[in-house]
Amino acid sequence: MTYRTIVAGTDGSETAGLAVDQAIDLAAAGDARLVIVTAFRQEHDRDANDRVPEDVRWMLTDRNAAEAHARRGREKATEIGVRDVVVQALEGDAAEMLIETADDFNADLIVV
């Protein structure tokens, strides 16, 4: 079966990395779009944020870590030859964001 759109979820763990690798292989073999999604929950620590210069506070967020996980997946996919890669870091529950992304992109396959 050929897939048009494959969604893979990652949280930076070793098992998630294996899932992303599998999704990359499937996307490369079938010239499919690959959507790599990661979810985060924003935690606010006002005391810590007050001690950090405002122009670099974004680096302390969970969003930054989530985006880094997704970017690593995109880099791997691009190296292997996947031409259509989308990455998303979404705030919310991981399972809900994965399902929502699959719906938004009309995914044929979700790899977790």
Order of alpha helices (4+ residues) and beta strands (2+ residues): beta-alpha-beta-alpha-alpha-beta-alpha-beta
